[in-house]
Structure formats: structure tokens, C-alpha cells
Amino acid sequence: MGKRLPPGNHAPVRALAGLTALDGPASKLGKVARDAIPAGPVKDALSGSWLGHALHPLLTDVTIGTFTSALALDVVGGRDSAPAARRLIGLGLLSAAPTIVSGYSDWADREFGHPSARRIGLVHAASNAVASSLFAASWVARRRGGSGRVLALAGGAALSAGGYLGAHLAFGEGIGVDRTAFESAPEGWVAVLAEGELADDELRRAEADGTAVMLVRTGGGLYALSDHCAHDGGPLHEGELRDCTITCPWHHSVFDVRDGSLVHGPAAYPQPAWDARVREGQIEVRRR
């Protein structure tokens, strides 16, 4: 009897995460995407800034759903279901284009601080590219009067591998989630910095009971935001302050320092804001 794998075995993703040979191609492909899709309205649309969360996972549901529905009809639908299966594959191929572009845009942001996600993401993309190619070949074969079922079945296998890796990126690596969602916050006010240590228009990082907070005094007000960018954890205190906004140094998401609201992405979430005040010569903050 073979050795039983423990629940939640992560050997496949650990092996991919250690493939440093992928760094070269990943870096070049990432730069192509960042040059082609710079910060701005298109990047915001692909990132889901308008939606309130990442767009790519939502689009994958359409592609995966149509492809798997076609596979199901191939197995249990009988001959009469062949036209419907072909149409489902066609819809899946049409939906794959925006799905691939949004995923490519998100993956390109992994250049900073996420080598394992960059490597796994590259294999995830390759698996899905193979799946799309096989389903495209299946659609062509069906149009020409063939069954295309074997090609679709092989595409389903590649799609499953890509889905497995995509799930790991979301749930194992935390890619695309709000990086501030699980921050702890002290109850009530807590002193974090002497008042004299913060000059006007200066960005400072402080600790509020273990949670990093960015402090700034600008425009006549004193403001505080969680320091780790909600998009990917970038250090906001190293960003650029301009007209009461802070630009993340990693991916250039812009937030209003007064309330943490999102000005533009690629972040899809606002930045947690903290109340700030001066009391007895100390700057104090509390989570708003």
C-alpha cells in the first residue's frame, strides 16, 4: 500500500514555487504587460477597481462554466446535444479573451515581493493557454463535422490543472484579495509617535499595537491610513504625496489620505482609514 498523502498536500505548488528558471521569462513577460497596460482607466477596468473586487475570478467563471458544460453534454447529452456543445465551446472561447487579458494584467503586478506567485502564475497561464487551444481545435473539428470530444476532454484536463493553480494563487498566496482585511486594530486610541517627529507633508510609518500605520500632516489636517496597500501590500509611507492623495510605490494605486477612498487602481479596495489626533504631545490613532 502506497504512502498516504496528508490532507491539503502542497507538493505540486511547492515544486513550481521553487523553479527559479521561470524568473527570466516571467520578468520579461511581466514588463511587456506593464508597458502595454500602464496605470489608468484600462488598467482600472481590468483590475476591477470599478467593481469593488478583482475582475479576473469573475470572468473565469464564464469560461470554465461554458467549457465544462460542453464536456457534460458530450458525456450525457447524446447526439442531439452536439450543436449545443459546440456553441458552448464557442462562447467559452469568446469569454477567454477578456479573461486572459485581465489575468495577465493582474499577474504582471507580482513583480514585487511575490516570486512564488510569479512562477506559479506563469504555469497557471500556460495551462489555461493549452486548454483554450485544445478547445479551439475541438470547436474547429466540430464545425468540420468531426466529434472533437477527445480534444475537448484533453482541454478539460489542462483547464483543471490551471484551475487548481489559480485557486492556490487566490487562497494560498492571497493574490487578488484585500491585503488589509485581516489587520488587527486596537480598541480606542493608541499613541504611535511624538508630535514633533512628523513634519508637514512628510510620510511616516508607525506601529499601532503591531499594525503598520502611515501618518501624514497635510493641507492643515492630520491623517492616518493603514500602511500596507490593500492591493498588494506595498508600503504607502514610501509613496508619493500629492494634493491629499498617496500613490503606492509598487503599482501606483492612488488613495485619498483623508478617508482612504480609492482614486484609481489597480487596487479594487479602499484603504482603511484611521482617526488621528494630538494629545499631550503625542500623535494618537484609532481605526475608523
N, C-alpha and C positions, 0 to 999 in steps of 0.2 A: 504494500500500500504506500503510495507516494506521500511525501511530506505535505501536510495541510497548510495552505496559506492562511495567515491571520486575517481577520476581518479588516477591510479597508487597506489591503496591500497596495503600497505605493511604488513598488519596484519599477514599473514601466516609466512613470513620470520622473522618478529619481534618475533613471538612466539617461533620459532625454535632457534633464536639467544639467547634467554633467558634461554634455557634449560641447566642449569649448570650440570644436571645429566649426560649429554653426555660427559663431560670433561674427566672423568676417562677412559672410553673405548676408546675415541678418542686419549688420550695421549698414551695409550698402543699400539694401532694400528699404530699410527704415529711413535713410536720408532721402531716397527718392520720394517716398510718401510725404515726408515733412516739407520738402521743397515744392511738391505738386499741390499739397493741401495745407497752406500756411494758416495761421490763426486768422479767423474772420468768419463771415456768415456761412460759408460752405463747411468749414471745419465744425462750427457750432451745430449745423444741421445734421452732419454725420455723427457727431458725438452724442446727440440727444439733449443738448442744452435747452432746447425749446420744449422737450418732452418731460423733463424732470428726472430722468434716469437714462442710463445708456441705451442707445437705439439698437445696437447690433444684436443683442439677445432677442429682442422683439422680432427683428427681421428673420432671424434663423428659424423661428417657429414656423413661418410660412414655408420656407424652403424645405425644411425637414418634414413638415406635415404633408406637403404635396408629394414628395418623393416616397415617403413611407406608405401613403395612401395608395399610390400606384403599385407599390410592391404587394400590398394587401390584395388589391384587385387581381394582380397576376396569379396569386395563390388560390384565392377563394371565389373570384368573380366569374370565372368561366369565359368562354369565347366572346360572349356578347359584351363583356366589360372592357375589351381591348381598346376601343376608341376612347373610353373614359380614362383608362390608364395612360394612354398616350397624351391626352390633353393635360392630365395632372402633371406629367413629367415636363410638358411644355411650360406650364405655369411655374413649376419649380425652377426651371432654367431662367425664366424671366425674373423671378424674385431673387435669384442668386446674384445677379449683378450688383444691386444696391447693398445686398448683404455682404458681399466680398469687399466692396469699397469701404463700407463703414467699419468692418473688422480690420481692414488694412490700416485705416486711419488710426484706430484705437491702438493697434499693435505697434505702430511706429512710435508711439509715446512711451514705450517701455525701454527706451534707450538709457534712462536714468534710474539706477538703483534696482533694476529687476532683471539680472542676467538670466535667471532660470525661466522667467516668464517669456523673455525674448526668444529663448531657444525652443521652449515647448510651443510657443505661439507659431513659430515658423513651421514646425512639423504639423501642427493643427491646421494651418493654412494649406500646406501641401496635401494633406489627407483630403481636405474638402475640395481642393482643385482636382484631384484624381477622381473623386466622387462625381463632381459636376461633369467632367469629361466623359466618364462612363455613362452617366445618364443622358448626356447629349448624343453619344453614339447609339444608345438604346432608342432614343427618340427618332434618329435618322433611320435606324433599321426598321422601326415600326412603320414609318412613313413609306418605306420601300416595300412593305408587305411582309417583312420578317417579324419574328416574335419579340426580339430584343430583351427577352426575360433574363437570360444569363448575364448580359451586360448590366442590366438594372440591379440584379442581385449582387454582382461584384461592386457596383456603385454603392449599394446599401451597406456593404461591409466597410468600405472606405469611409462612408458617412458616419458609421457607428464609431470608428476609430477617431475621427475628427470631433465628434460629439463628446466622446469620453475626455479628450484633451481639453476641449472647450469648457466642459464642466469643471475640470480641475483648475483651469485658469480663473474661473469665476469664484469657485467655492474653496479651492485650496490655496490660491495665490491672492485672492481678493481683488482681481483685476475688474475694473468697472463698478466697484461698489463705493459707497461714500466712506472715505477713509476716516472720517470723524465720527461715524455712527456709534462707535463703542467707547468713545472717550469718557473717562470718569470726570465728574465735576464736583468740587467741594460744595458743601451746603453753607450758604451765606457768604459773607465777604472774607477774602483772604489777602493779606499783604504780600506783594510779589517784588516790589522794587522801591528804592528810595526815590522821592520825587525829584531830587537834584540830579539823578543819574539818567534822566530822559530829557534830551534837548528837543526843541521844536523841529518837526519834520524828520525826526530820527526814528528808525525802526529798531526795536529791541525785543529780544526773546526773553521770557521769564517763565518760571515754573509755578503753577498753581496746584499745589498738592499733587505733583507728579504729571500734570497735564501742561504741555507747552502752549504758551500764550504769546501772541505778538502784540506789543504795545506801540502806540504812536500818538503823538500830540500834534495835531494839525488843524488848520482852519479855525482855531480858537477852541477846539474840543479835545478831549482825551478819550481815546478809543482802544478797544481790545478785541481781537479775533483769535480763534484757535489757530495755532501757528502752522500746523500740518494741513496743507491744501487738501480739500475734500476730494479733488480729482485723483491725485496720485501720491499725496503725502509730501509734496515739495515744501521747503522751508520758506514761508511767506516773509519772514523777517529779512531774508536775503533778496527780496524782490524789489520792484521799483514803485515808489510812491509818487502819485501824480493826481492832483485835483481830487483829493479824498478817495482815491482808489489805489489798490495794491495789485500789482501784476506778479503772478507767481513766476519765479525764475526758471522753473523747469519747462512748463508747457504753455505759459503765458495766459492762463485764465486770469480774469480781472474781476475783483470784488470791491464793493463799496465798503470802506473801513468803518462807516458809521453804523451799518446794520448787517453787514455780511452778505447783502444781496448780490446775486450774480449779474455782472455787467455783460460779460460774454465768456464763452467757453474756451477750451474744450470741456471744462467742468460742466456737469449736469446738475450739481447740487449747490445751494448757497453755503457760505462759510459760517459756522457757528459764531455768533457774536456774544461778547461778554460786556456787562456793565463795568464801568471803570470810574473811580473817584480818588481824590486825595484826602487822606485823613491822618492828622498828626505827622505830617512829613513823609508818609508812605503812600505809594500807589496801591490801591486795593481793587480787586476784581471779583466778580461773581458771574456764573453762567446765566445768560439772559433766558 
